[in-house]
Amino acid sequence: MDNGVTQPVAIVTGANTGIGLETALGLAEQGMRVVATARDPRRGAEAVAEIERRTGRTVDLVPLDLASFASIRRFAATVLERYPRIDVLVHNAGLAPGGHRWETAEGFEAAFGVNHLGPFLLTGLLRDRIVASAPARIMIVSSGAYRMAPDGLCFDDLQHRENFHTLQVYAESKTANIYFTHILARQLAGTGVTVNAVNPGYVATQLGQPREADLAHAVAVPRDNAASSAVLANLPEPMTAARGAIPSITLATAAELATTTGVYFDRTRPATLTPVAADLDLAQRLWDESERLVALHPAH
């Protein structure tokens, strides 16, 4: 298992572009051995080469497609074989599903599958190693867009087969990130592992076709919806990816946050959640349902 890595290990999903790339770069600059993930090996290799050029540090690339449980399990097996410790896990990769519904390899609606179920499964597979590495930190990149799902998740139709709206499913997936943070933080209390969620702000990242990896943490807004147009009109000017990465880097490294857990950050400041997003009963309901859905697709 020992591959000669002596520095702290940080995994950053979706590190091939945008916030993920800048987060990986920032953690590498601070002396961590970064494990960068990307769905597209070519784009991942290009990103790693850029990070290594800019930092002078070695960065490892391990392929990961969060739309495939098989890929997630391969990734976890590789990481557990190669790295004796995991000090930081940044769940950064995510997508906005575009103007139509599509599904992951297991048949889950894409935003729910990639933004929530993928990180849920991956964390479970790496959990024991992270706890054994404590003190350690887990960060989930959420979004202020969770407020666009004021009633929380549609538990009667989590996969939105009956009623699909881009903004709604994205907002629900970001609410799911917050629910995941609540329950995981409570489960890991006392282990030395902290779990926090963060809204990086409105960042200029790639909003493109659904199968482009790691699309965005901004809001994808349909052009033909009046309410969504109002959302667009009120969005601030997007910040750069480098600035958008500051919260993730801060949560991963700041000494003053070493014991802070179960908190939702707006940028680098703790923020008050809506009552629905703060509801622990709903969070536990999602956790239980997520366990059930993952169990439907066991490893072969």
C-alpha positions in Angstrom: 0.0 0.0 0.0 2.9 2.4 0.7 3.8 4.2 -2.5 6.3 6.5 -0.9 3.9 9.4 -0.3 4.8 11.1 3.0 2.9 14.3 2.8 -0.9 14.7 3.6 -3.1 13.4 0.8 -6.0 15.5 -0.6 -8.5 14.1 -3.1 -10.2 16.7 -5.3 -13.0 15.5 -7.5 -13.5 17.3 -10.8 -10.0 18.8 -10.7 -9.7 19.1 -14.5 -11.3 22.5 -14.7 -12.7 25.5 -12.9 -13.0 25.5 -9.2 -11.7 22.0 -8.9 -8.5 22.8 -10.8 -7.8 25.9 -8.7 -8.6 24.0 -5.5 -6.2 21.2 -6.4 -3.6 23.8 -7.3 -4.0 25.6 -4.0 -3.8 22.4 -1.9 -0.7 21.4 -3.8 0.9 24.7 -3.1 0.3 24.1 0.6 2.3 20.9 0.4 -0.4 18.3 0.0 -0.1 15.3 -2.3 -3.2 16.0 -4.5 -5.1 13.2 -6.1 -7.0 14.8 -8.9 -10.0 13.2 -10.6 -11.4 13.7 -14.1 -13.9 11.7 -16.2 -11.9 12.5 -19.4 -8.3 11.2 -19.0 -7.0 13.6 -21.7 -8.4 16.7 -20.0 -7.3 15.3 -16.6 -3.8 14.9 -17.8 -3.7 18.4 -19.2 -5.0 19.8 -15.9 -2.4 17.9 -13.9 0.4 19.1 -16.2 -0.8 22.6 -15.6 -0.9 22.3 -11.9 2.5 20.7 -11.7 3.9 23.4 -14.0 2.4 26.2 -11.8 3.3 24.6 -8.4 6.4 22.5 -9.0 4.6 19.7 -7.1 3.7 16.1 -8.1 0.0 15.6 -8.6 -1.6 12.2 -9.2 -4.5 11.6 -11.7 -7.0 8.9 -11.1 -10.0 8.6 -13.5 -13.4 9.0 -11.9 -16.9 9.2 -13.5 -19.5 10.0 -10.8 -22.2 8.9 -13.2 -21.1 5.3 -12.9 -21.0 3.3 -9.7 -18.5 0.9 -11.3 -16.1 3.8 -12.0 -16.6 5.0 -8.4 -15.7 1.6 -7.0 -12.7 1.3 -9.3 -11.5 4.7 -8.1 -11.9 3.9 -4.5 -10.1 0.6 -4.8 -7.2 2.3 -6.6 -7.0 5.0 -3.9 -7.1 2.5 -1.0 -4.4 0.5 -2.7 -2.1 3.4 -3.4 -2.5 5.8 -0.4 -2.0 4.8 3.3 -3.9 7.9 4.4 -6.6 10.4 3.2 -6.4 13.7 5.0 -8.8 15.8 2.8 -11.6 14.8 0.5 -13.2 17.6 -1.5 -16.4 16.7 -3.3 -16.2 19.4 -6.0 -17.3 17.6 -9.2 -20.9 18.3 -10.1 -23.1 19.2 -13.0 -26.1 21.2 -14.1 -28.1 18.8 -16.3 -28.9 21.2 -19.2 -32.4 21.5 -20.7 -33.3 17.9 -20.8 -33.4 14.9 -18.4 -30.7 12.3 -18.7 -29.7 9.4 -16.5 -26.5 7.9 -14.9 -25.4 4.4 -15.7 -27.6 3.1 -12.9 -30.7 5.0 -14.2 -30.7 7.9 -11.7 -31.6 11.4 -12.8 -28.2 13.0 -13.6 -28.1 15.8 -11.1 -29.2 13.6 -8.2 -26.9 10.8 -9.3 -23.7 12.8 -9.9 -24.1 15.6 -7.4 -25.4 13.4 -4.5 -25.4 9.6 -4.9 -21.9 9.5 -6.4 -20.3 11.4 -3.5 -22.5 9.4 -1.0 -21.1 6.1 -2.4 -17.5 7.3 -2.7 -17.5 8.7 0.9 -18.8 5.4 2.2 -16.1 3.4 0.4 -13.3 5.7 1.7 -14.8 6.4 5.1 -12.7 3.9 7.2 -9.4 5.2 5.6 -10.4 8.8 6.3 -11.3 8.1 9.9 -8.0 6.2 10.4 -6.2 9.3 9.0 -7.8 11.7 11.5 -7.6 14.6 12.0 -9.1 14.8 8.5 -11.6 16.9 6.6 -14.4 16.3 4.2 -15.9 19.2 2.2 -19.0 19.1 0.0 -19.3 21.9 -2.6 -23.0 22.9 -2.5 -24.6 26.1 -3.8 -26.8 28.9 -2.8 -29.1 27.5 -5.5 -30.4 25.2 -2.8 -32.8 28.0 -2.0 -34.5 27.5 -5.4 -36.0 24.3 -3.9 -37.9 25.9 -1.0 -39.9 22.8 -0.3 -36.8 20.6 -0.2 -36.6 17.3 -2.1 -39.4 15.7 -4.0 -39.3 12.4 -2.1 -42.2 11.1 -4.1 -40.3 11.5 -7.3 -36.6 11.9 -6.5 -35.6 10.9 -10.1 -38.1 13.5 -11.6 -39.5 11.1 -14.1 -42.9 12.8 -13.8 -41.9 16.5 -13.7 -38.5 17.7 -14.8 -37.3 21.3 -14.6 -33.5 22.0 -14.8 -33.4 24.6 -12.1 -35.5 22.5 -9.7 -33.5 19.3 -10.0 -30.2 21.2 -9.7 -31.4 23.0 -6.6 -32.6 19.8 -5.1 -29.3 18.1 -5.7 -27.6 21.0 -3.8 -30.0 20.6 -1.0 -29.1 16.9 -0.9 -25.5 18.0 -0.5 -26.5 19.9 2.6 -28.5 17.0 4.0 -25.6 14.7 3.4 -23.3 17.0 5.4 -25.7 17.1 8.3 -25.9 13.4 8.8 -22.3 12.5 8.0 -21.0 15.1 10.4 -23.2 13.7 13.1 -22.1 10.1 12.4 -18.4 11.1 12.4 -18.6 13.2 15.6 -15.8 12.4 17.9 -13.7 10.7 15.2 -11.5 13.7 14.4 -13.1 13.9 10.9 -14.9 17.2 10.1 -17.6 17.5 7.5 -18.7 20.8 6.1 -20.6 22.2 3.0 -19.7 25.3 1.2 -21.3 27.7 -1.3 -18.4 29.0 -3.4 -20.5 31.8 -4.9 -21.5 32.5 -8.5 -18.4 31.4 -10.4 -17.6 31.6 -14.1 -17.3 27.8 -14.8 -18.2 25.7 -17.8 -21.9 25.3 -18.4 -22.1 23.0 -21.3 -23.5 19.6 -22.5 -24.4 17.2 -19.8 -21.6 14.7 -20.6 -19.0 17.4 -20.2 -17.4 16.6 -16.8 -17.6 18.8 -13.8 -19.8 21.4 -15.3 -20.6 24.0 -12.7 -21.6 25.2 -9.3 -23.6 28.1 -10.8 -27.3 28.0 -11.6 -28.3 26.6 -15.0 -31.4 28.5 -15.9 -33.8 27.6 -18.8 -34.3 30.6 -21.1 -38.0 30.2 -21.6 -39.1 30.3 -18.0 -40.2 33.7 -16.5 -39.2 32.8 -13.0 -35.8 31.6 -14.1 -35.3 34.8 -16.1 -35.9 36.7 -12.8 -33.2 34.6 -11.2 -30.8 35.4 -14.0 -31.5 39.1 -13.7 -30.5 39.1 -10.0 -27.3 37.1 -10.4 -24.1 39.1 -9.6 -21.2 39.2 -12.0 -19.4 35.8 -11.9 -16.1 35.6 -10.1 -13.1 33.8 -11.4 -12.5 30.1 -10.6 -9.4 31.0 -8.6 -11.5 33.2 -6.3 -14.3 30.6 -6.2 -11.8 28.0 -5.0 -10.8 30.0 -1.9 -13.6 28.7 0.3 -12.7 25.0 -0.4 -9.0 25.6 0.2 -9.8 27.5 3.4 -12.0 24.8 4.8 -9.4 22.2 3.9 -6.4 23.9 5.6 -7.4 26.7 8.0 -6.2 25.9 11.5 -9.0 27.8 13.1 -11.5 25.4 11.4 -9.8 22.2 12.5 -12.8 21.2 14.7 -15.6 23.0 12.9 -18.1 20.4 11.6 -21.6 20.1 10.3 -21.7 23.7 9.1 -22.8 25.3 5.8 -20.5 28.1 4.7 -21.4 30.9 2.4 -17.9 31.5 1.0 -15.7 31.4 4.1 -18.4 32.4 6.7 -20.9 30.1 8.4 -24.4 30.9 7.1 -27.9 30.3 8.4 -29.9 27.7 6.4 -33.5 27.8 5.5 -35.7 25.7 7.9 -36.2 23.1 5.2 -32.4 22.7 4.5 -31.7 22.6 8.2 -34.3 19.8 8.9 -32.5 16.8 10.3 -35.4 14.5 9.9 -35.5 15.2 6.1 -31.7 14.8 6.0 -32.0 11.4 7.7 -34.8 10.4 5.3 -32.5 11.2 2.3 -29.7 9.2 4.0 -31.9 6.2 4.4 -33.2 6.4 0.9 -29.6 6.8 -0.5 -28.5 3.7 1.3 -31.4 1.8 -0.2 -30.7 3.1 -3.7 -27.0 2.2 -3.5 -27.8 -1.2 -2.3 -29.9 -1.9 -5.4 -26.6 -1.8 -7.4 -24.0 -3.8 -5.5 -20.5 -4.4 -6.8 -20.2 -7.4 -9.1 
